Amino acid sequence: MVKLQCEKCKYIKNYFEKDIIYNERCPMCNGKMLLPKKELGDIVEHSSILRMEQQIKELGHARVWEIIERFPVLKTRLAYRKLFFKAGGIVPKSNV
């Protein structure tokens, strides 16, 4: 189920993904129905985790971890580490 919210009156209606129509209109005020901001963030995170799982399957835990550790920006590296762990990634043993 996906929740859509009217941009004008804030009415919320649940839809099955297959039933959503492009440019869906609110049954109350005929406003445009959109994904609530909270829902959108959850969908993006879930999609990112699924993509990370796919990368781990294709490249392996060690290779994905190596790629993440090469990101020069610390915040980016931390965000990808979080996704890596949520996707079930395992940090390889190091020689240190």
trRosetta pair geometry for C-beta under 8 A, 3 or more apart (Angstrom, degrees):
i j d omega theta_ij theta_ji phi_ij phi_ji
1 14 4.8 -5 -175 -171 120 112
1 15 6.9 141 -157 70 67 33
1 16 6.4 -52 -102 -91 59 50
1 17 8.0 -143 -110 -33 15 73
2 14 7.2 142 72 -156 36 61
2 15 5.3 -31 66 67 88 87
2 16 7.5 81 18 -167 87 9
2 17 5.6 91 -15 -82 123 69
2 20 6.4 -21 67 -58 137 133
2 35 7.3 -57 177 -107 108 97
2 39 7.3 106 -160 179 74 140
3 12 5.5 -4 -171 -170 110 107
3 13 7.3 152 -151 78 62 32
3 14 5.6 -38 -94 -96 67 65
3 15 7.7 148 -101 18 19 76
3 35 7.5 97 86 -139 67 62
3 36 6.2 -12 105 6 113 113
3 39 5.6 -153 59 -78 100 152
4 12 7.2 161 82 -150 40 58
4 13 5.8 -20 61 63 89 82
4 15 6.0 21 -4 1 112 121
4 20 7.2 138 -49 -121 135 110
4 24 6.1 11 156 86 168 144
4 33 4.0 46 149 167 127 110
4 34 6.4 143 -160 65 84 15
4 35 6.3 -59 -112 -80 65 45
4 36 7.9 169 -146 -23 23 75
5 10 6.0 -10 -178 -154 108 52
5 11 7.0 163 -154 80 58 39
5 12 4.9 -22 -99 -96 81 78
5 33 6.9 148 68 -154 19 68
5 34 6.1 -39 64 68 72 70
5 35 7.4 46 21 177 88 13
5 36 4.6 66 -1 -68 135 90
6 9 4.9 6 97 52 139 77
6 10 5.9 -84 67 -31 85 9
6 11 4.4 36 6 43 125 84
6 12 7.7 -121 5 -64 76 38
6 26 3.8 37 -103 -88 125 137
6 28 6.8 -88 -39 49 164 110
6 29 6.4 104 180 47 152 107
6 31 4.4 90 -171 76 103 120
6 32 7.2 131 -148 73 61 37
6 33 5.8 -42 -86 -96 58 65
6 34 7.8 100 -130 20 14 77
7 31 5.4 -145 53 161 74 120
7 32 5.1 7 13 66 121 88
7 33 7.8 -154 -14 -95 79 17
7 34 5.5 54 -59 7 99 122
8 26 6.9 -120 44 12 105 156
8 29 5.2 -115 89 100 133 142
8 31 3.4 -154 12 -89 114 151
8 32 7.8 105 -16 29 93 63
9 26 6.4 143 38 170 111 161
9 28 5.5 -97 70 97 157 130
9 29 4.6 134 -20 0 130 140
9 31 6.1 172 7 9 84 140
11 26 5.5 112 56 -152 126 117
11 27 7.5 -118 126 50 154 76
11 28 4.8 143 -44 13 160 139
11 29 7.3 160 -1 10 128 98
11 31 8.0 138 30 49 104 116
12 36 7.3 -7 -111 -48 112 126
13 26 7.9 163 -5 -130 126 66
13 27 7.2 89 -65 10 151 111
13 33 7.0 -46 43 -134 112 137
15 19 5.1 -142 -172 82 96 105
15 20 5.0 102 129 -73 147 82
15 24 7.7 -82 -63 -119 158 165
16 19 4.5 77 60 6 87 110
16 20 7.7 -143 86 -26 46 77
17 20 6.2 -40 -159 2 36 113
20 24 6.3 -74 -160 -46 72 137
21 24 5.2 122 66 -79 80 84
23 32 7.1 -67 -151 -131 61 94
24 32 7.6 98 77 -164 59 56
24 33 4.1 -48 99 51 105 125
25 30 5.2 -9 178 -151 120 57
25 31 7.1 145 -158 70 69 26
25 32 6.8 -50 -109 -101 58 39
25 33 6.5 -175 -115 -11 5 99
26 29 5.2 4 95 51 133 71
26 30 5.9 -95 62 -36 83 7
26 31 4.4 19 8 49 132 75
26 32 7.4 -12 -19 30 94 10
26 33 5.7 147 -65 -64 68 89
28 31 7.9 -17 72 18 86 97
35 39 5.0 -127 -178 89 94 117
35 40 4.7 115 118 -67 124 91
35 43 7.2 -46 -168 4 152 145
36 39 4.6 89 60 8 84 106
36 40 7.0 -150 92 -12 42 87
37 40 5.6 -53 -148 31 33 116
37 41 6.8 35 156 -19 64 102
38 41 6.1 -55 -158 31 31 111
38 42 6.8 28 150 -15 63 107
39 42 5.7 -58 -154 37 35 112
39 43 6.3 34 152 -20 69 107
40 43 5.7 -55 -148 35 31 112
40 44 6.4 31 154 -19 65 106
41 44 5.8 -54 -146 36 31 110
41 45 6.3 29 156 -17 65 107
42 45 5.8 -55 -147 38 30 110
42 46 6.2 30 156 -18 65 108
43 46 5.8 -54 -146 37 29 111
43 47 6.3 30 155 -19 64 108
44 47 5.8 -56 -148 38 29 112
44 48 6.3 31 153 -21 64 107
45 48 5.6 -55 -148 35 31 113
45 49 6.5 32 154 -20 65 104
46 49 5.8 -53 -150 34 32 111
46 50 6.5 32 152 -18 64 105
47 50 5.7 -54 -150 36 32 112
47 51 6.5 32 153 -18 65 105
48 51 5.7 -54 -148 37 32 111
48 52 6.4 33 153 -20 65 105
48 83 5.5 -83 140 -125 109 132
49 52 5.6 -54 -148 36 32 112
49 53 6.4 38 151 -22 65 102
49 83 6.1 -149 -92 -153 60 83
49 86 5.1 -79 -116 116 116 115
49 87 5.1 -179 -163 -78 72 84
50 53 5.6 -48 -149 32 33 114
50 54 6.6 35 151 -19 63 104
50 87 7.9 -177 -70 -115 14 105
51 54 5.6 -52 -152 34 35 114
51 55 6.5 36 150 -19 66 103
52 55 5.6 -51 -148 36 35 112
52 56 6.4 38 152 -21 66 103
52 64 7.5 104 -164 -168 79 144
52 80 7.9 165 -108 -157 126 73
52 83 4.7 174 -57 149 157 106
52 84 6.1 -137 -174 -90 135 44
52 86 7.5 78 69 74 147 88
52 87 3.8 -134 103 -49 112 158
52 89 7.2 -71 156 -41 114 119
53 56 5.7 -54 -151 35 31 112
53 57 6.5 31 151 -19 64 105
53 87 4.4 -154 -64 -161 70 106
53 88 6.7 49 -110 32 93 107
54 57 5.7 -54 -151 35 32 112
54 58 6.3 23 155 -13 66 110
55 58 5.8 -60 -143 42 31 107
55 59 5.7 -13 173 18 70 115
55 64 5.4 113 129 -105 107 124
56 59 6.8 -70 -123 56 19 82
56 60 7.0 -4 -170 179 55 7
56 61 5.9 29 -152 -82 100 58
56 64 5.3 -55 -93 -11 66 158
56 84 7.7 126 -72 -144 120 74
56 87 6.0 163 -10 129 138 125
56 88 7.1 -174 88 78 168 87
56 89 5.6 -142 -100 -92 139 88
59 63 4.2 -117 158 87 104 130
59 64 5.3 125 86 -53 122 83
59 67 7.8 8 139 -12 160 134
60 63 4.9 81 65 14 92 104
60 64 6.9 -168 87 -6 44 90
61 64 6.2 -65 -150 40 26 106
61 65 6.1 23 158 -18 65 112
61 89 5.6 145 -134 -156 91 77
61 90 4.9 -16 -150 57 156 78
61 91 7.6 -139 163 -86 114 12
61 92 6.1 146 113 -55 103 90
62 65 5.8 -59 -148 38 27 111
62 66 6.3 31 154 -23 64 107
62 92 4.1 44 -102 -52 89 148
63 66 5.5 -52 -148 34 32 115
63 67 6.6 33 153 -20 64 103
64 67 5.7 -53 -152 34 33 112
64 68 6.5 34 151 -20 65 105
64 84 6.5 161 131 -122 118 111
64 89 6.5 -112 92 -124 132 130
65 68 5.7 -53 -148 36 33 113
65 69 6.3 30 155 -19 66 109
65 84 6.7 100 -91 -159 72 152
65 89 6.8 151 -67 173 95 127
65 91 5.8 125 -124 -127 150 61
65 92 5.9 -170 52 6 151 96
66 69 5.9 -57 -146 37 28 110
66 70 6.8 29 154 -23 61 107
67 70 6.0 -62 -158 30 31 112
67 71 7.9 49 147 -39 60 85
68 71 6.2 -34 -171 -5 42 111
68 77 6.2 111 166 -145 79 71
68 80 4.5 -165 -132 118 106 127
68 81 6.1 129 164 -70 141 66
68 84 6.1 -42 -61 -51 163 142
69 77 6.9 62 -117 -143 33 118
71 76 4.7 -128 164 104 140 113
71 77 4.4 -177 72 -73 117 81
71 80 6.5 130 -12 20 153 143
72 76 7.9 33 63 51 50 129
73 76 4.1 69 81 10 105 114
73 77 6.7 180 89 -13 53 86
74 77 5.6 -58 -149 37 32 113
74 78 6.3 30 156 -18 68 106
75 78 5.7 -53 -146 37 31 111
75 79 6.3 33 155 -21 64 105
76 79 5.8 -54 -148 35 30 111
76 80 6.4 23 156 -12 65 108
77 80 6.1 -61 -149 41 28 106
77 81 6.3 33 152 -24 64 106
78 81 5.5 -50 -145 32 32 115
78 82 6.6 36 154 -22 63 102
79 82 5.8 -52 -156 30 31 114
79 83 6.8 28 149 -14 63 104
80 83 5.5 -50 -147 38 39 111
80 84 6.1 49 150 -28 67 103
81 84 5.4 -51 -148 32 32 118
81 85 6.6 27 156 -14 65 103
82 85 6.2 -58 -152 37 29 105
82 86 6.4 25 153 -15 64 110
83 86 5.7 -58 -144 41 32 110
83 87 6.0 28 157 -17 67 111
84 87 6.0 -64 -150 39 24 108
84 89 3.8 -48 171 35 82 155
85 88 7.8 74 -178 -53 32 11
85 89 5.8 -79 -78 53 33 94
